[in-house]
Amino acid sequence: MKLILFAAAVLLVSCASTPSTAPQAPVAKAAPAPAVKAVSYEVALPTSVKTFYPNGDPSGSQILQYSASGLLSRQETYNANGVLVEVRTGKAKGDGWRVTVVNAQSGEVVSLEDLALGTKGEVLTQTFLSPKEIPQAINEFAYDSLGQKTVWLAKSGSGGLQARTVYTYDKNGNNTKTEVFDGAAKLTNVFQSTYDAKNRLVKRDGYNESGVLVEQTTSTWKDDRKVKDETTLPFLRSFEYSYDEKSAPTGIVASVRGKIVEKQVLTYQWFTKTKLVNP
């Protein structure tokens, strides 16, 4: 998105034949724009995710570890019987980060994922590669001066544009609109989000290219914690959240048309990060 600034030109015309000696009023100076400020916040990254069938039987689990900056360093995936089926390992590659996916049964590399990182640790590109390092898909991201993601380009392995997503924010940093375009720049979906006075997401509406409402989700909060997401379009589904003393959900119950389809139990590692905000 290009921001074009138009400067107003002021033309001074003298109506007298001789210069005026009247004192001139001082020219008011514009007040300087308020500077952004840095604030610290906590990010919760899951270290254990246990998934269960509706009857309570285990259906699988994951154990995860991270680098000091919060990048995935190891992820182990187990099936319902507790057998290790996949391992992901991450390590530095130049100025970026590479994740290698290995089939734990055969020991063969399944795929690779490369992250190119910016000076603030933001992800600039995400490239998915075959075991022979042939690109399969590429995601590119752009950010504004506050570090908020403004554009996501989804490309094929050869670099052809497949989709473009544009994000819009309000003065409080809330993502109020998300626009999705196809590779030919045709608008396909628009998602509009509504927040309450505490900057909590309470509603998200999705529209197709004709402006028809095709998705609608409402969020319910209690004591500044989101306890439920409920989608009524295109069909009824919901996620209910439970917590311990921290603000990230330790339990998630997923339902479709009123019937429980999955349960999750999570634990986390917390990271302190810094972001820029408007004063």
N, C-alpha and C positions, 0 to 999 in steps of 0.2 A: 504494500500500500504506500503510495507516494503522498507526502504531505506537501502541498504547495502553499507558500506564503505570499500574499499579495501586499505590497508596500503601497501606502496611500501617498500620492504626490500632492503637495500643497503649492499652489501658484499664488504668489503675492503680486497684486497689481496696484500701482500708484495712480490715484485719480487727479493729483495735483501736478502742476508743471514744475514745482520746486520741491525739494526734499522736505519732509516733515521733521520738525524738531521736537515733537511731542515724545515724552518718554514711552518706551515700549514695555508692555507687560512681560514679566518673565515667563519663559516657556516651561510649562510643567513637565517634569520628567516622569516617565512611567515607572511605577513601582516594580522592583525586581520580582521575577517569578519565584514563588516559594521553592526552596530546594527540597528534593526528595530526601527521605531518611531511611536508614537501615534498621530493620527490626529482626530480632531472633525469634525463631519458631521451632517446634519439634515435629519431626516426621517419624511415623511408625512404619517400619518395614517388617513383614512377617518372617519369623525364624522357624515356625512350625505351623503347618496347615494339615489338619486331620479331617477327612471327609467321610460321611456316614450315609448309608441308605436310610429311608424313612423309618425302618424298623429298628435302627440303631446299630446294625452291622457295619463294620468299617468297609469303605469302598476304595480307599487309597490315602496316601499321605505324602507330604513333602517336608524336607528339612533344608533350610536355607541359611547361608552365611554371606557376609558383606565385607567390602573393603572399608577402610577408615572414612572414605567419602561417600559410602552408601551404595557402591556399585556391587552387583552380584558377583561373588567370588566362588560360591559352590551351591549347587542345588541337587539334592537327591530325591528322586521320585520313586515311590513304592506302590505296588498294586494292593488289592484287597487282602491278599495273603501275606503281606509284609515283605514281598520279594522286591529287591532293588531292580528297577527296569530302566532307569535313565539317570545319567549324571551330567550336570552342566558345570563347567569350571570357567572362571573368569580371571583374566590377568591383563596387566598393562601391555599394550602394543604401541610403541612409539608414544605419541601424545594422547592416544585413545585407549580403548578397552576391547578385548576380544573374549567372547564366550564360545566355548567349544562344547557341543552336545554329543554325548557318547551313549550308544546302546550298551547298557550294563551287562546284558547277557552275552553279546557277541564281542564286546570290546571295540566295535567299529565306530568311527566318527560318523554321525548322522548329518550334522550341519554345523555351520559357523555363523556367528553374529558379531559384526564389528561396529563399534560406536566411535564416532569422531566427536571430540569434546571441545567446547569453547573455553575461554580463559576463566570463566566462573563455574566450570563444571557442567554447563548445560549441554545437552545432546544436540549436536548439529546435524549429524546424519546417522542413520541406523541401517546397516547393510546386511541382508541375509544371504549367505553363500552356501553352495554345495560343498561336500567334503573336498572337492578338488579346487575350491576357492573360486568358483564361477558364480557371479552375482545372480540371485534369483529375484530379489525385490529390494527396493531402497526407499527409505523414508527420510525426507529432509525437513528441517524445522527452522523457523525464523522467530525472533523475539523482539520485543520493544525495549525501550530504555530502562524499564523496570524489571526486565527479565521475564515478562509474561509471554507465553507462546502465542504468536499471532497467526502463523501460517504453518500448515502441515501439507507437504507434497508427497503423494504416494506414487512411486514410479516402478516400472518393470526393471528386471535385471539389466536390460540394455539401456535404461535411462528414459524410456518413454513415459510421459505423464499419464497416469491413470485416474487420479483424483486430486483435488485441491480442497483443503478445509481451511476456513478463515474464522478466527476467533475475535470477538469484540468484548470489551470490558467496561464496567462503569468506574467511577472515580474511587470506589472502595476496592477495586481489584477483583470484582465478581464477574465471572464469564456470563454475560447476559445473552449473547447470541453466537450461534455456531452455524456457519453456512458451508454446505458441501457442494462442490462442483465436480463434474466428470472431466475426463481428459480433454474434451472439446470445449471446456469452460461453460457448460450448461449447468444451471443451478438444479440440483436434484433434491436436496433436503435443507430445511432450515429448522434449527432448534432454538427456542427462546426460553430462558430461565428466569424465574422470579425469586427474589430474596426478601426476607423480612427485615425489620429494623435492626436485628442483630447480625445481619449479613449471612443468614442461614438459608440455604436453598430449600424452597418449599414447593416449587412446581416447575416442571419441564415439559414443554409442548413441542411436538415435532410435526412439521408440515412437509408435504411433498412438493414437487415442482409446480403444481397447480394451486398451491396454497390451501390444500385440504388437510385438516387435522388428522394425522395418522398414528400419532403416539402421544400418550399423556401419562405422566408420572407425578405423583404427589409424595412429599416427604413429611413425616411426622417427627417432631422433636419433643424431648422432655429433659429438663435440666441441662440444656445446651448439648444434648447428645441425640443424634438421629436414631430413632428406635424403629422406623419402618419406612420402606419405599414401596409404594403400591402403584402398579401400572394398570390402567383400565383399557387402554388402546395399545396395540391391536387386539389383545386379549388380557384377561385378568391374570396377573402374576405379582408376587410380592417377595420382599426380603425383610425379615425381622432381625434386629440386632440386639445383643446383650453385651454387658460391659463388666469389667472389674473397676478398680479405682482410677484407671487411666481412661483416655478419651478415644481409644481405638477399639472397635468391636472384637470381643473375644469369642462370641458365638454368633453364627448366622444361620437362619432357617429360611430356605427357599421354598416357595409354594407356587403352584400353577393351578389356576381355577379352583383355589381353595384347598388343594391337596398338597401335603408336604412331599417334595421330590428330593431334597438333599439337606444335610446339616453339615456345618463346619465348626471346628474349634481351632482357634488361632492363638499364638503367642508372638511377641514382637521384640525387636531391638529398636531403641529410640535414638535418633540422631538430631543434634541441634544444628540448624542451618540459618542463614541470613538472607533476607530478601529486601528489595527496595519498595517503599510505598510512598504515596502522596501524603503530605502532612495533613 
